[in-house]
Amino acid sequence: MIRDGGVGRGSRGKRLWGALAVVGAVLVLATAVRAAPAPASPAPAPVAPAVPDPGTAPAADGGVPHDADRAAEPAPPSAPPAPGTNPDVAPAPAPSEPPAAPPPEPPATTTPADARAGELAEGEEGGSLKYILDDIEVRGNTKTRSRVVLRYVPFRPGDVIDVDDPSVELARYRLLGTGFFRTVELSLGKGKRRGHVVLIIEVTERNTLVVNDLWMGLAADADTNGKVRPLTAYAGLDAAETNLAGTGITLGAAIGVAQDQLALRARYFDPAFLGSQWMTSGTLLYNDADDFFGNAGVEFENPSQQGVHEFAVVQYKRFGGSIGVGRDLSVTTQLWAQYRLEHVHAVVPLAASELRGTEREPIDFSILRGDSILSTISATLQHDTRDKPILPTRGWFASVTTEVSLSPLGSDYPYAKIDLLASRWWSLPWNHVLRLRLFGGAISGSAPFFERYYVGDLSDFRAARVLGMNVERRPAPNFFDTDVVEVRYGDYAAKFDVEYRVPLYRGTRSVYAIDLFGRVGVFAIAGARDITSPPAGYTGASLIPIDFTANLGVQMDTSAGGFTFALANVLGFLPALSEGQ
């Protein structure tokens, strides 16, 4: 009995001590869990990788230039500590003996914003990190106002920003595309609380008094009496202040000169009219110019003379302007609407004819004699994902423009016109750049000749129009021996070309980049008459008015703008290419 009773009492004691041990272990475990720090939220990372900019050198990783002199990017901010902990103090060790149970704490309160931030920071939806944006900081803008920079950024405080959202990098490209900055870097900084970040935009400004276009070349034209001039020079300059007093407003002017010809332009652009999301533009123009008609055996008559001359010449003046309004549809897409009004005065021969093929036909000058009015409305949809506007290495540029000129608008030239352009750039693994470009256009109605497609705008071997002013009288070179030699102006045009660029130099001072380029392509141009009534003497494939074009030279990105020095214009005076032979 004693033994039995002793055994019973010992069993109850063991059970009691065992229960106390279990409770003590639970308390120790609970204390250790409370003392352990909460897992830190992921540290915000730079938003977008470095992308080529005008003043960088080629990197060895396959086409993404870098700047050897650029300071290292700041490291991403460290993760914020868990609420209620001190990151500099280590957790207290677990006690060797079970402590007394602490008094119950009141339940913690969590605001909806904190809960949302925690879900965004700790949860990876679709494999991407998302944060709430507290603020946007612009750094390095000594001239450009911060509101101008923010105009091109599609994010605002309070937005949820996805690190992998393509619009982040596209916003960087958009800022580079303004021409205000040489470099743009985007990164994320620590926000006010866990799961919140600050978007940091760091820019390096560039000179904004730039040369947009510079024309210098040789052409063959004729005097006002139609007498051939074998060689004449022409030149032009288009310059602008693209960031007036740091407001983002552009004021520009241009001039083009040739023998007996003058063209002038003035323009204005405001990316945020009266602080709104609307863009506005305006242009004034004046042309006092000549144009040359007829390819062979030209005869014309005017009040002062008549006889046989090489070309029939139209003297004309244009004066007018345009106003436009636009709006961003997205980071990469814009929509523009424009109204244009011009007064035109033309001195046109009373009658003229030419040998078109093997038969003599009258010349259509495509302009009204005396005074006339041109009044049009147009719309342009533009998509641009290029990484930079000068010497781009990747991305798309595409646009669609439609224009209508109708009598109810007060116009004397009823017509409709549509132009399509698409270009695509690729950065190749060996740091070279490939570009493909496609253009197509069509006109229906009676457009004046200066609105029609011109062969010199399609062939690199002929001088293109300078501010709408024609400086060239020669037809296309005619490599394929087709009736393209009979076409000067057309109602339909198409062109496809391929360009290959090789980097020669990258710098950080006045000259940012120099590339060697080569370009080859084909084009086609035809008027409505060339399709319905082709010139006599041509048969088979020669009835397709196509030709070959090519160019070779260097392209430069400088603090004063972009420049191209090419050889095709000079090569066009070689005997084999000179007169469409």
Backbone torsions as a table, in degrees:
resi	resn	phi	psi	omega
1	MET	NA	-42.3	-179.8
2	ILE	-65.6	-44.0	179.8
3	ARG	-63.7	-39.8	-179.1
4	ASP	-67.1	-44.1	-179.6
5	GLY	-64.4	-37.1	179.2
6	GLY	-63.8	-40.5	179.6
7	VAL	-63.9	-38.7	-179.5
8	GLY	-65.2	-45.3	179.9
9	ARG	-63.9	-38.5	178.3
10	GLY	-63.8	-37.0	-179.3
11	SER	-66.5	-43.1	178.4
12	ARG	-62.6	-39.2	178.7
13	GLY	-63.8	-40.8	178.8
14	LYS	-63.6	-41.1	179.2
15	ARG	-63.2	-40.6	-179.4
16	LEU	-63.3	-48.6	177.7
17	TRP	-63.8	-35.9	176.9
18	GLY	-63.2	-40.5	178.8
19	ALA	-65.1	-44.2	178.2
20	LEU	-60.6	-37.9	178.7
21	ALA	-63.9	-41.1	179.2
22	VAL	-63.6	-44.7	179.2
23	VAL	-62.1	-42.6	178.5
24	GLY	-61.7	-41.8	179.1
25	ALA	-62.9	-39.8	179.1
26	VAL	-64.5	-42.1	179.2
27	LEU	-65.0	-40.4	177.5
28	VAL	-61.7	-45.0	180.0
29	LEU	-63.9	-40.7	179.6
30	ALA	-65.4	-40.4	178.5
31	THR	-64.3	-41.3	179.6
32	ALA	-64.7	-39.6	179.8
33	VAL	-66.0	-41.1	179.5
34	ARG	-65.3	-35.5	-178.1
35	ALA	-77.2	-21.5	-177.6
36	ALA	-71.2	140.1	179.3
37	PRO	-70.2	147.7	176.8
38	ALA	-71.4	149.4	178.4
39	PRO	-62.8	136.5	-179.1
40	ALA	-74.5	148.8	176.2
41	SER	-72.2	155.2	-178.9
42	PRO	-58.4	141.4	179.3
43	ALA	-73.5	133.0	176.5
44	PRO	-59.6	142.7	-177.5
45	ALA	-114.4	164.4	174.4
46	PRO	-54.9	141.4	-173.4
47	VAL	-67.9	-45.9	-173.1
48	ALA	-137.3	147.4	175.7
49	PRO	-69.0	162.6	179.2
50	ALA	-62.9	139.8	-178.2
51	VAL	-124.3	150.1	-177.0
52	PRO	-56.2	142.8	174.5
53	ASP	-132.6	167.8	-171.3
54	PRO	-59.5	-22.7	-175.6
55	GLY	-113.6	41.6	-176.1
56	THR	-118.9	163.8	179.3
57	ALA	-106.2	152.3	-178.7
58	PRO	-62.5	138.2	177.0
59	ALA	-94.9	164.2	-177.7
60	ALA	-84.0	0.3	-175.6
61	ASP	-94.3	12.2	172.4
62	GLY	103.1	61.8	166.0
63	GLY	94.8	-2.6	177.9
64	VAL	-100.2	103.9	-177.0
65	PRO	-66.3	159.1	173.8
66	HIS	-141.0	162.2	-179.3
67	ASP	-104.7	115.8	-176.8
68	ALA	-65.8	-24.6	-177.4
69	ASP	-93.2	-4.6	-176.4
70	ARG	-73.6	135.6	178.4
71	ALA	-63.2	150.7	-179.9
72	ALA	-62.0	143.2	-180.0
73	GLU	-68.0	142.4	178.6
74	PRO	-63.2	144.8	-179.8
75	ALA	-66.4	152.0	178.5
76	PRO	-61.4	146.5	179.9
77	PRO	-62.9	146.5	-179.9
78	SER	-70.5	160.6	-178.3
79	ALA	-69.8	141.7	178.4
80	PRO	-68.8	147.7	179.9
81	PRO	-68.9	159.5	178.4
82	ALA	-67.2	147.0	-179.4
83	PRO	-57.8	135.6	175.4
84	GLY	85.0	7.6	179.8
85	THR	-122.8	156.7	175.7
86	ASN	-108.4	114.3	-175.3
87	PRO	-66.4	-16.0	-178.7
88	ASP	-90.9	-5.1	-178.4
89	VAL	-115.2	128.8	-179.7
90	ALA	-74.4	152.6	177.8
91	PRO	-62.3	142.3	178.9
92	ALA	-67.1	142.9	179.7
93	PRO	-67.3	157.0	178.9
94	ALA	-69.2	138.8	179.3
95	PRO	-66.5	149.5	-179.0
96	SER	-72.2	-26.5	179.4
97	GLU	-119.2	152.2	-179.7
98	PRO	-60.8	122.3	177.2
99	PRO	-79.6	166.9	177.6
100	ALA	-70.2	146.9	-179.1
101	ALA	-62.3	130.0	-179.5
102	PRO	-71.3	157.7	176.9
103	PRO	-66.4	147.1	-178.9
104	PRO	-62.7	139.1	178.6
105	GLU	-95.0	152.1	176.5
106	PRO	-67.1	147.3	-179.8
107	PRO	-61.0	137.3	179.5
108	ALA	-71.0	142.8	177.3
109	THR	-99.9	140.5	-178.8
110	THR	-127.0	124.4	178.5
111	THR	-75.3	155.9	177.5
112	PRO	-57.8	-37.4	-179.4
113	ALA	-65.0	-41.5	178.8
114	ASP	-64.8	-43.2	179.7
115	ALA	-61.7	-42.5	179.5
116	ARG	-65.2	-41.2	179.1
117	ALA	-64.7	-40.4	179.4
118	GLY	-63.7	-41.2	178.1
119	GLU	-63.7	-41.6	-178.0
120	LEU	-68.7	-41.2	-175.5
121	ALA	-74.1	-39.0	-174.4
122	GLU	-90.5	-25.2	-179.8
123	GLY	-93.5	136.0	177.5
124	GLU	-107.9	99.2	180.0
125	GLU	-83.6	115.6	-179.4
126	GLY	68.1	22.9	176.7
127	GLY	80.2	14.6	-178.5
128	SER	-125.3	149.3	178.3
129	LEU	-89.3	138.1	179.8
130	LYS	-129.3	141.5	-179.2
131	TYR	-135.2	160.8	173.1
132	ILE	-92.3	131.9	-175.1
133	LEU	-87.3	117.8	178.1
134	ASP	-83.2	-40.7	-174.0
135	ASP	-161.7	167.6	175.2
136	ILE	-126.4	125.4	179.1
137	GLU	-111.5	133.4	176.8
138	VAL	-110.1	127.2	-177.7
139	ARG	-125.7	148.2	176.2
140	GLY	87.8	-1.7	-177.7
141	ASN	-89.4	82.9	179.7
142	THR	-75.3	-24.9	-178.8
143	LYS	-111.3	-46.7	-175.1
144	THR	-76.5	131.6	179.5
145	ARG	-69.7	145.8	-176.6
146	SER	-60.6	-35.7	-179.2
147	ARG	-65.1	-28.0	176.6
148	VAL	-69.1	-40.9	177.7
149	VAL	-64.2	-45.7	-177.7
150	LEU	-65.7	-20.9	177.3
151	ARG	-58.7	-30.1	-176.0
152	TYR	-100.1	7.0	-179.5
153	VAL	-107.4	125.0	-174.1
154	PRO	-83.9	11.6	-178.1
155	PHE	-112.8	152.3	177.6
156	ARG	-137.9	154.0	177.3
157	PRO	-53.1	136.8	-176.8
158	GLY	99.0	-16.9	178.3
159	ASP	-72.3	155.2	170.3
160	VAL	-90.9	121.8	-176.4
161	ILE	-108.6	128.2	179.3
162	ASP	-99.5	123.5	-176.8
163	VAL	-59.3	-32.6	-176.8
164	ASP	-94.8	8.4	179.8
165	ASP	-68.0	123.9	179.8
166	PRO	-59.3	-24.4	-178.5
167	SER	-66.1	-19.5	177.4
168	VAL	-66.4	-50.5	179.7
169	GLU	-70.5	-33.4	177.8
170	LEU	-66.5	-32.6	175.2
171	ALA	-63.7	-36.1	176.5
172	ARG	-64.1	-45.4	177.1
173	TYR	-61.6	-38.7	-179.2
174	ARG	-63.6	-40.2	177.9
175	LEU	-65.7	-40.2	176.0
176	LEU	-64.5	-35.2	-178.1
177	GLY	-68.9	-16.3	176.9
178	THR	-67.5	-23.1	-175.3
179	GLY	82.1	0.7	179.8
180	PHE	-79.3	-25.3	-168.6
181	PHE	-128.1	146.1	175.1
182	ARG	-88.3	-36.1	175.5
183	THR	-135.3	149.3	175.5
184	VAL	-139.7	125.2	177.9
185	GLU	-125.1	135.1	178.0
186	LEU	-116.1	135.4	176.6
187	SER	-148.8	170.4	179.7
188	LEU	-112.3	137.3	174.6
189	GLY	-115.1	169.5	-177.2
190	LYS	-67.3	136.8	179.3
191	GLY	-93.4	-166.2	-175.5
192	LYS	-73.1	-28.6	-180.0
193	ARG	-147.3	175.1	-178.8
194	ARG	-57.7	132.9	179.9
195	GLY	85.2	0.3	178.8
196	HIS	-111.1	146.5	-178.2
197	VAL	-138.7	166.4	173.5
198	VAL	-117.2	129.7	176.2
199	LEU	-85.6	121.8	-178.4
200	ILE	-107.4	122.8	177.8
201	ILE	-112.3	112.3	-178.3
202	GLU	-110.8	124.1	-174.1
203	VAL	-122.7	154.4	168.6
204	THR	-118.9	113.7	-174.2
205	GLU	-75.3	151.9	176.3
206	ARG	-121.4	167.7	177.8
207	ASN	-61.4	129.7	-178.2
208	THR	-106.2	1.8	168.8
209	LEU	-91.7	98.7	-166.3
210	VAL	-125.2	161.1	172.3
211	VAL	-98.6	112.8	-179.8
212	ASN	-79.1	-37.6	179.6
213	ASP	-147.0	143.6	175.3
214	LEU	-137.4	118.2	-178.9
215	TRP	-111.7	129.3	171.2
216	MET	-148.5	126.8	-178.9
217	GLY	-171.5	-175.2	179.6
218	LEU	-118.9	146.7	179.8
219	ALA	-147.0	166.8	174.3
220	ALA	-119.1	121.8	-178.2
221	ASP	-132.5	-157.1	179.0
222	ALA	-143.3	159.8	177.8
223	ASP	-81.6	-179.3	-175.0
224	THR	-67.6	-14.1	176.4
225	ASN	-94.0	1.8	179.4
226	GLY	89.5	4.6	178.3
227	LYS	-78.1	133.8	-175.6
228	VAL	-69.1	135.9	167.6
229	ARG	-111.9	117.2	-171.9
230	PRO	-68.1	-26.5	-175.5
231	LEU	-153.5	123.3	175.4
232	THR	-136.6	158.1	178.6
233	ALA	-105.1	153.6	174.6
234	TYR	-141.4	158.9	-179.7
235	ALA	-155.8	159.9	178.8
236	GLY	-163.3	156.1	-179.8
237	LEU	-144.6	131.7	175.9
238	ASP	-125.2	112.8	-178.4
239	ALA	-126.7	155.8	-177.9
240	ALA	-157.5	152.4	165.0
241	GLU	-98.0	109.7	-171.3
242	THR	-89.9	-3.7	-178.5
243	ASN	-145.6	67.6	-173.2
244	LEU	-61.5	117.1	178.5
245	ALA	52.0	30.6	177.4
246	GLY	75.8	11.5	-176.8
247	THR	-92.0	-9.4	-176.1
248	GLY	84.2	-2.0	179.7
249	ILE	-78.2	139.4	178.7
250	THR	-107.0	130.9	169.5
251	LEU	-123.9	124.2	-176.1
252	GLY	-139.3	162.3	177.5
253	ALA	-148.0	154.8	-178.9
254	ALA	-146.9	151.8	177.5
255	ILE	-142.0	139.9	174.2
256	GLY	-131.2	135.9	-178.7
257	VAL	-133.1	143.4	173.6
258	ALA	-150.9	-179.5	-179.6
259	GLN	-59.9	116.5	178.3
260	ASP	63.6	21.7	-177.4
261	GLN	-137.1	150.3	179.4
262	LEU	-150.0	138.5	176.0
263	ALA	-136.0	137.1	-179.5
264	LEU	-132.2	146.2	176.1
265	ARG	-141.8	149.4	169.6
266	ALA	-140.0	140.0	-175.9
267	ARG	-145.2	160.9	-176.6
268	TYR	-142.0	142.3	176.6
269	PHE	-146.8	130.7	177.6
270	ASP	-125.4	114.8	-177.0
271	PRO	-75.4	-12.4	-179.5
272	ALA	-146.3	79.8	-174.6
273	PHE	-62.8	120.6	-179.4
274	LEU	54.0	33.8	177.7
275	GLY	77.0	8.8	-177.5
276	SER	-92.4	-177.5	177.0
277	GLN	-85.6	2.3	-178.1
278	TRP	-92.7	141.5	175.3
279	MET	-103.0	147.3	177.4
280	THR	-132.6	154.9	178.8
281	SER	-147.9	157.7	176.8
282	GLY	-152.6	147.4	-178.5
283	THR	-141.6	139.9	169.8
284	LEU	-117.1	142.1	-178.2
285	LEU	-138.8	151.6	173.3
286	TYR	-148.3	127.1	175.5
287	ASN	-129.1	130.3	169.8
288	ASP	-122.0	99.0	-164.4
289	ALA	-142.0	170.9	175.5
290	ASP	-122.1	157.7	169.8
291	ASP	-141.6	155.9	-167.4
292	PHE	-120.1	129.9	-175.1
293	PHE	-127.0	149.0	179.6
294	GLY	97.7	138.8	-179.4
295	ASN	-108.4	-31.3	-177.1
296	ALA	-156.4	143.8	175.1
297	GLY	55.9	44.1	-174.5
298	VAL	-75.0	134.2	171.4
299	GLU	-127.2	133.7	177.3
300	PHE	-148.1	163.1	-179.4
301	GLU	-135.0	134.7	173.4
302	ASN	-138.7	172.5	-174.5
303	PRO	-58.8	-24.8	-174.6
304	SER	-95.9	-27.0	-177.1
305	GLN	-160.0	166.4	172.6
306	GLN	-150.5	157.6	-178.6
307	GLY	151.1	-168.0	-178.8
308	VAL	-101.1	124.3	179.2
309	HIS	-136.5	167.5	-177.9
310	GLU	-70.0	-34.9	-175.7
311	PHE	-144.6	149.5	170.6
312	ALA	-94.5	129.7	-173.0
313	VAL	-111.1	132.6	173.1
314	VAL	-107.4	123.5	174.0
315	GLN	-100.1	131.2	-175.6
316	TYR	-148.8	158.4	175.1
317	LYS	-129.8	141.0	176.4
318	ARG	-126.4	136.5	174.4
319	PHE	-144.8	130.8	-179.6
320	GLY	172.5	-155.3	-178.7
321	GLY	-173.6	-177.0	-179.4
322	SER	-147.0	155.5	173.0
323	ILE	-131.2	146.7	-177.7
324	GLY	-143.1	156.9	176.0
325	VAL	-136.8	139.0	-177.1
326	GLY	-141.7	167.2	179.4
327	ARG	-153.3	144.8	175.4
328	ASP	-74.1	129.8	171.8
329	LEU	-91.5	-25.3	176.2
330	SER	-161.5	-173.7	179.2
331	VAL	-60.8	-31.6	-172.6
332	THR	-111.5	-3.6	-170.8
333	THR	-126.7	135.5	177.8
334	GLN	-128.8	151.1	173.9
335	LEU	-125.0	129.0	-178.9
336	TRP	-123.2	145.9	169.8
337	ALA	-127.5	141.5	-172.9
338	GLN	-143.1	144.6	172.7
339	TYR	-120.6	136.0	-177.6
340	ARG	-129.3	138.7	179.0
341	LEU	-137.2	127.5	-180.0
342	GLU	-137.6	145.1	168.7
343	HIS	-102.2	131.5	-176.5
344	VAL	-122.3	133.1	172.8
345	HIS	-125.7	124.8	-174.6
346	ALA	-130.4	138.9	171.6
347	VAL	-105.2	109.6	-172.1
348	VAL	-116.5	137.5	174.7
349	PRO	-54.2	145.0	-179.5
350	LEU	-63.1	-35.8	178.7
351	ALA	-156.4	148.6	179.4
352	ALA	-157.8	149.9	177.5
353	SER	-145.0	165.3	-179.2
354	GLU	-148.0	164.8	170.5
355	LEU	-86.1	108.6	178.3
356	ARG	-104.6	105.2	-169.8
357	GLY	72.7	-118.3	179.2
358	THR	-110.2	3.0	-177.6
359	GLU	-122.7	148.8	178.0
360	ARG	-84.4	132.8	-178.5
361	GLU	-139.2	153.9	178.5
362	PRO	-69.5	152.1	178.3
363	ILE	-91.7	129.7	174.4
364	ASP	-95.6	113.3	-176.2
365	PHE	-83.5	-11.9	176.5
366	SER	55.2	40.8	174.5
367	ILE	-159.0	149.2	179.8
368	LEU	-85.4	140.9	177.9
369	ARG	-71.4	141.2	179.2
370	GLY	82.2	-142.4	-176.1
371	ASP	-93.7	143.8	177.4
372	SER	-154.2	167.1	-178.3
373	ILE	-122.1	135.0	172.4
374	LEU	-115.0	120.9	-178.4
375	SER	-134.4	121.2	-175.4
376	THR	-136.6	156.5	167.1
377	ILE	-123.5	144.9	-177.4
378	SER	-144.4	160.3	176.0
379	ALA	-136.7	139.7	-179.0
380	THR	-131.2	128.0	172.8
381	LEU	-109.3	123.9	-172.7
382	GLN	-128.0	134.4	178.8
383	HIS	-125.4	125.1	-172.7
384	ASP	-138.7	113.5	175.5
385	THR	-119.8	19.6	178.5
386	ARG	-63.0	148.6	179.1
387	ASP	-76.9	-17.7	175.3
388	LYS	-165.6	155.6	-174.6
389	PRO	-78.4	-28.0	179.3
390	ILE	-109.3	129.2	-177.2
391	LEU	52.0	55.5	177.3
392	PRO	-64.7	154.6	-179.7
393	THR	-118.6	-10.4	179.5
394	ARG	-161.6	161.7	175.2
395	GLY	107.2	-179.3	-177.9
396	TRP	-117.2	150.2	161.9
397	PHE	-136.5	121.3	-178.4
398	ALA	-140.6	145.2	178.4
399	SER	-149.6	150.3	173.9
400	VAL	-130.4	125.6	-179.7
401	THR	-125.9	130.0	173.7
402	THR	-120.7	140.6	-178.7
403	GLU	-137.5	139.1	-178.8
404	VAL	-131.7	132.7	175.4
405	SER	-124.9	115.4	-173.9
406	LEU	-130.2	155.1	178.3
407	SER	-58.9	-38.6	177.5
408	PRO	-60.5	-20.1	176.3
409	LEU	-86.5	2.8	-179.3
410	GLY	87.9	11.6	-176.5
411	SER	-89.4	144.7	174.2
412	ASP	-93.2	2.7	-177.1
413	TYR	-128.1	88.3	179.8
414	PRO	-75.4	117.9	177.4
415	TYR	-161.3	166.1	173.7
416	ALA	-132.9	144.6	-173.8
417	LYS	-141.2	142.6	175.1
418	ILE	-137.3	134.4	178.1
419	ASP	-125.7	138.5	176.4
420	LEU	-128.0	134.0	-179.8
421	LEU	-138.8	134.4	176.6
422	ALA	-142.4	129.1	177.3
423	SER	-130.9	143.1	179.9
424	ARG	-136.4	130.9	179.6
425	TRP	-112.4	142.9	174.1
426	TRP	-128.1	136.6	172.0
427	SER	-93.1	117.0	-175.7
428	LEU	-83.7	157.7	-175.5
429	PRO	-58.9	-24.8	-178.7
430	TRP	-97.4	23.6	173.4
431	ASN	77.9	2.4	175.7
432	HIS	-86.5	167.3	-175.8
433	VAL	-126.5	135.9	177.6
434	LEU	-117.5	136.0	176.4
435	ARG	-130.9	136.5	171.7
436	LEU	-115.1	138.9	-179.0
437	ARG	-136.9	137.9	178.5
438	LEU	-132.6	131.8	177.2
439	PHE	-130.4	143.1	174.8
440	GLY	-150.4	145.5	-179.6
441	GLY	-155.2	155.9	179.6
442	ALA	-148.8	145.8	178.6
443	ILE	-127.5	135.5	174.6
444	SER	-124.4	124.1	179.8
445	GLY	117.5	-157.5	-172.8
446	SER	-112.2	75.1	178.3
447	ALA	-80.0	144.5	173.9
448	PRO	-64.9	155.2	-171.9
449	PHE	-59.6	-31.3	-178.1
450	PHE	-75.2	-5.8	173.3
451	GLU	-102.1	-8.4	179.8
452	ARG	-83.6	169.0	-179.7
453	TYR	-78.5	136.0	-174.1
454	TYR	-116.6	138.2	-174.9
455	VAL	-62.5	-32.4	179.8
456	GLY	-69.0	-21.6	175.9
457	ASP	-77.6	-14.2	-178.6
458	LEU	-105.2	-29.5	-178.3
459	SER	-99.5	127.0	177.0
460	ASP	-70.2	-16.9	-178.8
461	PHE	-84.9	0.8	177.1
462	ARG	-126.2	149.4	179.5
463	ALA	-68.1	129.7	176.0
464	ALA	-77.4	165.0	177.3
465	ARG	-65.8	141.6	178.6
466	VAL	-108.4	109.5	-177.8
467	LEU	53.1	41.3	179.4
468	GLY	79.7	2.0	-176.4
469	MET	-100.6	126.7	-177.4
470	ASN	-90.3	126.6	-178.6
471	VAL	-114.0	4.9	-172.0
472	GLU	-126.4	135.2	179.6
473	ARG	-106.3	-13.5	-172.0
474	ARG	-79.3	149.8	175.7
475	PRO	-77.0	-176.3	178.8
476	ALA	-64.8	153.8	-179.9
477	PRO	-59.2	-31.0	175.5
478	ASN	66.8	60.5	178.2
479	PHE	-65.1	-32.5	-173.2
480	PHE	-99.0	7.6	177.1
481	ASP	55.3	56.3	179.7
482	THR	-118.1	-178.8	180.0
483	ASP	-79.5	11.2	174.0
484	VAL	-61.9	-22.4	179.0
485	VAL	-67.3	-18.0	179.4
486	GLU	-88.8	-6.3	-172.3
487	VAL	-106.4	126.5	172.8
488	ARG	-109.4	-50.5	175.6
489	TYR	-118.0	144.2	-178.0
490	GLY	-134.6	161.4	174.6
491	ASP	-97.0	-11.8	179.5
492	TYR	-135.1	138.7	-179.4
493	ALA	-150.6	148.8	176.1
494	ALA	-152.0	148.0	179.7
495	LYS	-151.7	139.2	173.9
496	PHE	-133.3	129.5	177.3
497	ASP	-143.2	161.3	-179.8
498	VAL	-124.6	130.9	179.0
499	GLU	-122.6	138.6	179.8
500	TYR	-125.0	128.6	-177.1
501	ARG	-119.8	139.6	178.6
502	VAL	-121.7	119.2	178.5
503	PRO	-64.5	131.6	177.2
504	LEU	-108.3	-30.3	-174.0
505	TYR	-157.0	141.6	171.6
506	ARG	-133.1	132.7	-177.8
507	GLY	-145.4	179.2	-177.3
508	THR	-124.6	2.7	-178.0
509	ARG	-102.0	-128.0	-175.4
510	SER	-69.8	-34.4	178.2
511	VAL	-107.9	116.5	-176.5
512	TYR	-89.3	-34.5	-175.8
513	ALA	-160.0	146.7	173.0
514	ILE	-135.4	127.0	179.0
515	ASP	-124.4	140.2	168.7
516	LEU	-86.5	134.0	-179.5
517	PHE	-131.1	151.3	171.6
518	GLY	-134.3	140.8	-174.9
519	ARG	-140.8	136.1	175.3
520	VAL	-135.3	151.0	179.5
521	GLY	-171.7	178.9	175.8
522	VAL	-132.0	153.4	177.3
523	PHE	-143.5	160.9	176.9
524	ALA	-136.9	143.3	179.3
525	ILE	-148.8	138.0	-178.6
526	ALA	-158.4	147.0	170.7
527	GLY	-92.8	168.4	178.7
528	ALA	-59.5	-36.2	179.2
529	ARG	-67.4	-33.0	179.8
530	ASP	-67.9	-20.4	178.8
531	ILE	-92.3	-45.4	-177.6
532	THR	-81.2	-30.7	-179.4
533	SER	-140.4	76.7	-175.9
534	PRO	-63.6	156.6	-178.4
535	PRO	-62.8	144.3	-179.9
536	ALA	-69.9	149.2	177.2
537	GLY	99.4	-4.9	179.7
538	TYR	-113.6	138.6	179.9
539	THR	-138.1	160.8	174.2
540	GLY	61.2	-136.9	-176.5
541	ALA	-66.6	-19.9	-179.9
542	SER	-69.7	-10.2	176.9
543	LEU	-81.7	-3.4	178.6
544	ILE	-95.3	110.3	-173.1
545	PRO	-79.6	78.1	178.9
546	ILE	-120.2	161.0	178.9
547	ASP	-154.0	166.3	-179.3
548	PHE	-100.1	146.5	176.2
549	THR	-140.1	151.7	-179.9
550	ALA	-159.4	160.6	178.4
551	ASN	-156.1	158.1	179.9
552	LEU	-150.1	136.8	179.7
553	GLY	173.4	-157.5	178.8
554	VAL	-127.1	146.8	175.3
555	GLN	-118.9	139.6	-175.0
556	MET	-128.3	143.6	169.7
557	ASP	-114.3	118.7	-176.1
558	THR	-130.1	172.8	177.4
559	SER	-65.8	-17.6	178.8
560	ALA	-97.4	1.2	179.5
561	GLY	123.1	-170.5	-179.3
562	GLY	-98.2	143.7	-179.0
563	PHE	-135.5	147.0	175.6
564	THR	-128.2	128.8	175.3
565	PHE	-117.9	113.2	-171.6
566	ALA	-126.5	161.3	-174.4
567	LEU	-104.2	-13.7	-171.9
568	ALA	-62.5	-36.0	-179.5
569	ASN	-61.1	-41.4	178.5
570	VAL	-71.8	-40.5	179.7
571	LEU	-62.5	-25.2	179.5
572	GLY	-64.7	-12.6	178.4
573	PHE	-95.6	1.4	172.0
574	LEU	-63.2	145.0	-175.8
575	PRO	-52.5	-36.6	-176.8
576	ALA	-70.9	-19.2	-176.1
577	LEU	-115.1	0.8	-166.3
578	SER	-75.4	-51.5	-171.4
579	GLU	-120.4	37.3	176.5
580	GLY	69.5	27.7	-178.9
581	GLN	-91.7	NA	NA
